[in-house]
Amino acid sequence: MHTTTPGTSTPTGRRITFRWRVVDIVVASVLGVAAALVFFAWNQLYTPVTAPFEAFLPGSQALLYGVWLFAGVLGALVIRKPGAALYTELVAAVVSALLGAQWGGFATIQAGLVQGLGAELVFLLFFYANWKVGVAILAGAGAGVAMAINDLLLWYPGVGFSFQAIYAVSAVISGAVIAGLGSWLLARGLAKTGALGRFASGREATELV
């Protein structure tokens, strides 16, 4: 998975490396599969866990939906290559579908594609050159925006504006906190174990952010 151009300079003077190494593909795939296992467990639990939120304030159940968004952000933070957020989230969605996600294969994969794009676009806006916590949070929020739009169009057509607004805000908050901040902390934790020694994310584990 690579382009013929090894790298491109960003406005900040840093270079974007488009070429994916074999280790990039392997690690991103492993992260995607691991995330799918988390998704599978969450798929069984989310209804009773989020029911009190929905009963108290319809739409606020999305405050916990960021669990489905962390794969893309984590993959991008670890791999630091264009396409990593989309690839990792999509792998997680495909495996989740194969494990029998209750929404069906197509809907699950389509959601993963949309959510991965939401995170990917934020890293693109920063020219794939900024991997700090603020950008991670924005990427999680971007995935939350994508999820909210997708869900409201496909699963909640015709609902009132109040529900739409609450659901969208909740999804963005959840994406920012769970997928954004949570993935940034997880990536740093993995780096400190030495498991990411072949990645820039691993070599920068001790730097202040």
Secondary structure by P-SEA (a helix, b strand, c coil): cccccccccccccbbbbccccaaaaaaaaaaaaaaaaaaaaaaacccccaaaaaaacccccccccccccaaaaaaaaaccccaaaaaaaaaaaaaaaaacccccaaaaaaaaaaaaaaaaaaaaaaccccccaaaaaaaaaaaaaaaaaaaaacccccccaaaaaaaaaaaaaaaacccaaaaaaaaaaaaaacccccccccccccccc
